[in-house]
């Protein structure tokens, strides 16, 4: 117990909570990179999506010709034997190794933020690299443009980008008070130096705006009836014995979408604790909806979205910590947009 207590005292609670959120996110990101799925960067770099779509279109046309009697069965031979993954095999293998290396790096980073609570430049550099990779991966998802709302890939991942950047800020500016004072009295062991005003506002705005952007992007998708969201509601409801028709699902999606947009606007304009509790709870519910709809096998999809609700709870804890460390520093204006 003493060892565990000494480890927990190496960081304030909000920073440990952020470390757990980031750890889950990194492990969720690493799974497709270490499997055959790969990242969006890998798919874009190897042109896999274009090759598969072209191959499938040609195969479909050939099959239609065979059914209509305008071609014989030999036309299908080249599609049966053809494997798009064999095109430029060396190039694909090279990018696959890079993808796998990044997956291993994310696993190591997940362990590092938990097992190494002290300040470290190595950890900070790794966190910044992770944030850059998430941005590049989201941009590649947009460029591939193989799915609906692919242009909202980067806004949808705003919280995933903010998590490592917030962790880097936390590691860089969280320091202990000196163990002794001028009159010889010993400082409390868990005392922390107050954050400067600039980093405090930077972290506050980073977390709030990332939550707002992500929820707004998800809200826009829901209002327009994003098909995967419809499936989540339909499949999750069936698991609890409900059978919802398309009209009901469309109505629920519209309400959920406008709720997300309203939450996004409110979190930017106001600093209220109840709103963060709401955002945190809703973000966790939507993350777990992947498993309630598709089973425990997609646990990585839930872990990947840990920041959607987790960052709201981190920000709530950070506000509380700031008010205890330096009440004067926490007196920010009610209108967050003018902070």
C-alpha positions in Angstrom: 0.0 0.0 0.0 2.8 2.4 0.8 4.4 1.7 -2.6 1.1 2.3 -4.4 0.5 5.5 -2.4 3.9 6.8 -3.2 3.4 6.1 -6.9 0.0 7.9 -6.9 1.5 10.9 -5.2 3.8 11.4 -8.1 1.0 13.1 -10.0 -2.2 15.0 -9.2 -5.4 13.0 -9.8 -6.4 14.8 -13.0 -3.1 13.9 -14.6 -3.4 10.2 -13.6 -6.9 10.3 -15.1 -5.6 11.8 -18.3 -2.8 9.2 -18.4 -5.4 6.4 -18.2 -7.5 7.9 -21.0 -4.4 8.3 -23.1 -3.3 4.7 -22.4 -6.6 3.3 -23.5 -6.6 5.5 -26.6 -3.1 4.4 -27.6 -3.9 0.7 -27.2 -7.1 1.1 -29.2 -5.1 2.9 -32.0 -2.4 0.2 -31.9 -4.6 -2.8 -32.6 -5.5 -2.1 -36.2 -1.9 -1.0 -36.9 -0.6 -4.3 -35.6 -3.2 -6.3 -37.5 -4.0 -6.6 -41.2 -6.3 -3.6 -41.1 -3.6 -0.9 -41.0 -4.0 2.8 -40.5 -5.5 5.3 -43.0 -1.9 6.4 -43.7 -1.0 2.9 -44.8 -4.1 2.6 -47.0 -3.6 5.9 -48.6 0.1 5.3 -49.2 -0.3 2.0 -50.8 -3.5 3.0 -52.8 -5.2 -0.1 -51.5 -8.6 1.4 -51.5 -8.3 2.5 -55.2 -7.0 -0.9 -56.2 -9.8 -2.8 -54.4 -12.5 -0.5 -55.7 -11.2 -0.8 -59.3 -10.9 -4.6 -59.0 -14.4 -5.0 -57.6 -16.0 -2.8 -60.2 -14.3 -4.7 -63.1 -15.3 -8.0 -61.5 -18.9 -6.9 -61.1 -19.0 -5.8 -64.8 -17.6 -9.2 -65.8 -20.1 -11.0 -63.7 -23.0 -9.1 -65.2 -21.7 -9.9 -68.7 -21.5 -13.6 -67.8 -25.1 -13.6 -66.4 -26.4 -11.7 -69.4 -24.8 -14.3 -71.8 -22.5 -11.7 -73.5 -19.4 -13.5 -72.2 -18.3 -17.0 -71.3 -16.9 -18.2 -68.0 -13.3 -17.7 -69.0 -13.8 -13.9 -68.4 -13.9 -14.5 -64.7 -10.6 -16.3 -64.6 -8.4 -13.2 -64.4 -10.5 -11.8 -61.5 -10.3 -15.1 -59.5 -6.5 -15.3 -60.0 -5.9 -11.6 -59.6 -4.9 -10.3 -56.2 -4.7 -6.5 -55.8 -2.5 -6.9 -52.8 0.3 -8.3 -55.0 0.6 -5.0 -56.8 3.8 -3.3 -55.8 4.4 -5.8 -53.0 7.7 -4.3 -51.9 6.1 -0.9 -51.4 3.2 -2.3 -49.4 5.6 -4.3 -47.3 7.7 -1.2 -46.5 4.6 0.8 -45.4 3.3 -2.2 -43.5 6.6 -2.3 -41.5 6.3 1.5 -40.8 2.7 1.0 -39.7 3.6 -1.9 -37.4 6.5 0.2 -35.9 4.1 3.0 -35.1 1.7 0.5 -33.5 4.5 -0.8 -31.3 5.5 2.8 -30.5 1.9 3.5 -29.3 1.9 0.5 -27.1 5.2 1.6 -25.5 3.9 5.1 -25.1 0.8 3.8 -23.4 3.0 1.9 -20.9 5.3 4.9 -20.5 2.6 7.4 -19.5 1.5 5.0 -16.8 4.7 3.5 -15.6 6.9 6.7 -15.7 5.0 9.4 -13.8 8.0 11.8 -13.6 8.9 14.6 -16.1 10.6 13.3 -19.1 11.5 15.0 -22.4 11.3 11.6 -24.1 7.7 11.2 -23.0 6.8 14.7 -24.2 8.4 14.2 -27.6 6.6 10.9 -27.9 3.2 12.5 -27.0 3.7 15.2 -29.6 4.6 12.6 -32.2 1.4 10.7 -31.4 -0.7 13.8 -31.8 1.0 14.5 -35.2 0.3 10.9 -36.3 -3.4 11.2 -35.4 -3.7 14.4 -37.5 -1.9 12.8 -40.5 -4.0 9.7 -40.2 -7.2 11.7 -40.1 -6.1 13.7 -43.1 -5.4 10.5 -45.0 -8.9 9.2 -44.1 -10.3 12.4 -45.7 -8.1 12.0 -48.8 -9.1 8.4 -49.3 -12.8 9.5 -49.3 -14.1 6.0 -49.3 -16.8 6.5 -46.7 -19.6 8.9 -45.9 -18.6 12.1 -44.0 -14.9 11.4 -44.6 -14.4 15.1 -44.7 -15.3 15.2 -41.0 -12.6 12.7 -40.0 -10.2 15.3 -38.5 -12.9 17.2 -36.5 -14.2 13.9 -35.3 -10.8 13.0 -33.9 -10.2 16.4 -32.2 -10.3 14.8 -28.7 -7.8 12.1 -29.8 -5.4 14.9 -30.8 -5.9 16.9 -27.6 -5.3 13.9 -25.3 -1.5 13.6 -25.9 -1.1 17.3 -26.2 -2.8 17.8 -22.9 -0.7 15.1 -21.3 2.5 16.9 -22.7 1.3 20.1 -21.1 0.5 18.3 -17.8 3.9 16.7 -17.6 5.8 19.8 -18.5 4.2 22.2 -16.0 3.2 20.0 -13.0 5.9 20.3 -10.4 6.1 19.7 -6.7 6.5 22.4 -4.1 9.8 22.5 -2.4 10.0 20.1 0.5 11.1 22.8 2.9 10.0 26.4 3.6 11.8 29.5 4.8 10.8 29.0 8.5 12.0 25.4 8.4 8.6 23.8 8.3 8.1 21.0 6.0 5.7 21.4 3.1 2.9 18.9 2.6 4.1 16.0 0.6 1.3 16.3 -1.9 1.7 20.1 -2.5 2.1 21.2 -6.1 3.3 24.4 -7.5 0.5 26.5 -9.0 0.5 26.6 -12.8 1.3 29.8 -14.6 -1.7 31.6 -16.1 -0.7 30.9 -19.7 -0.5 27.1 -19.6 -3.6 27.0 -17.4 -5.7 28.8 -20.0 -4.0 26.8 -22.8 -5.0 23.4 -21.3 -8.4 24.7 -20.5 -9.1 25.9 -24.0 -7.5 22.9 -25.6 -9.7 20.4 -23.8 -12.9 22.5 -24.2 -12.5 23.2 -27.8 -11.5 19.7 -28.7 -14.6 18.4 -27.0 -16.7 21.0 -28.8 -15.3 20.2 -32.2 -15.7 16.4 -31.7 -19.3 16.6 -30.4 -20.2 19.1 -33.1 -18.8 16.8 -35.9 -20.7 13.8 -34.4 -23.8 15.9 -34.1 -23.7 16.9 -37.8 -23.3 13.2 -38.8 -26.2 12.2 -36.6 -28.6 14.9 -37.8 -27.9 13.8 -41.4 -28.6 10.1 -40.5 -25.1 8.6 -40.6 -25.6 4.9 -41.4 -23.2 3.5 -38.8 -24.9 5.5 -36.0 -28.3 4.0 -37.1 -26.8 0.6 -36.9 -25.5 1.3 -33.4 -28.9 2.2 -32.2 -30.7 -0.6 -33.9 -28.3 -3.4 -32.8 -27.9 -2.1 -29.3 -31.7 -1.9 -28.9 -32.1 -5.5 -30.1 -29.8 -6.7 -27.3 -32.2 -5.4 -24.7 -35.2 -6.8 -26.4 -36.4 -3.7 -28.3 -37.2 -3.5 -32.0 -37.1 0.0 -33.3 -38.4 0.9 -36.7 -36.5 3.2 -39.1 -38.7 6.2 -38.3 -38.0 5.9 -34.6 -34.3 5.5 -35.2 -34.2 8.6 -37.5 -36.0 10.6 -34.8 -33.6 9.5 -32.1 -30.6 10.3 -34.3 -32.0 13.8 -34.9 -32.5 14.5 -31.2 -29.0 13.1 -30.4 -27.4 15.1 -33.1 -28.9 18.4 -32.0 -28.1 17.6 -28.4 -24.4 17.1 -29.4 -24.4 20.3 -31.3 -26.0 22.2 -28.3 -23.4 20.6 -26.0 -20.6 21.7 -28.3 -21.8 25.3 -28.3 -22.4 25.4 -24.6 -19.0 24.0 -23.5 -17.3 26.8 -25.5 -19.4 29.6 -24.1 -19.8 28.5 -20.4 -17.6 26.9 -17.8 -20.1 24.8 -15.8 -19.4 21.5 -14.0 -22.7 19.9 -14.6 -22.2 20.2 -18.3 -18.8 18.4 -18.1 -20.5 15.6 -16.1 -23.1 15.4 -18.9 -20.4 15.4 -21.6 -18.4 12.7 -19.8 -21.3 10.4 -19.2 -22.6 10.7 -22.8 -19.1 10.3 -24.3 -18.6 7.1 -22.3 -22.1 5.8 -23.3 -21.5 6.4 -27.0 -18.0 4.8 -26.8 -19.5 1.6 -25.1 -22.2 1.5 -27.7 -19.8 -0.1 -30.1 -19.5 -3.1 -27.8 -23.3 -3.2 -27.0 -24.0 -3.3 -30.7 -21.2 -5.5 -32.1 -20.0 -7.5 -29.1 -16.8 -7.5 -26.9 -14.7 -8.3 -29.9 -14.6 -4.6 -30.9 -13.3 -3.5 -27.6 -10.6 -1.5 -29.4 -13.2 0.7 -30.9 -14.4 1.6 -27.4 -10.8 2.2 -26.2 -10.1 4.4 -29.2 -12.9 6.7 -28.1 -11.9 6.9 -24.5 -11.1 10.7 -24.9 -14.6 11.6 -26.0 -15.9 11.3 -22.5 -12.7 11.0 -20.6 -11.4 14.5 -21.4 -14.6 16.1 -19.9 -13.9 14.3 -16.6 -10.2 15.3 -16.9 -11.1 18.9 -17.3 -13.6 18.7 -14.4 -10.8 17.3 -12.2 -8.4 19.9 -13.5 -10.7 22.8 -12.5 -11.1 21.3 -9.0 -7.3 20.9 -8.7 -6.7 24.5 -9.8 -9.2 25.9 -7.3 -7.4 24.0 -4.5 -3.9 25.0 -5.6 -4.5 28.7 -6.3 -8.0 30.0 -5.9 -7.0 33.4 -7.4 -5.7 31.7 -10.6 -9.0 29.9 -11.1 -11.1 33.0 -11.2 -11.7 32.9 -15.0 -14.5 34.7 -16.6 -17.8 32.9 -17.1 -17.6 33.3 -20.8 -15.0 30.8 -22.0 -14.7 32.4 -25.4 -13.2 35.6 -23.9 -10.8 33.9 -21.4 
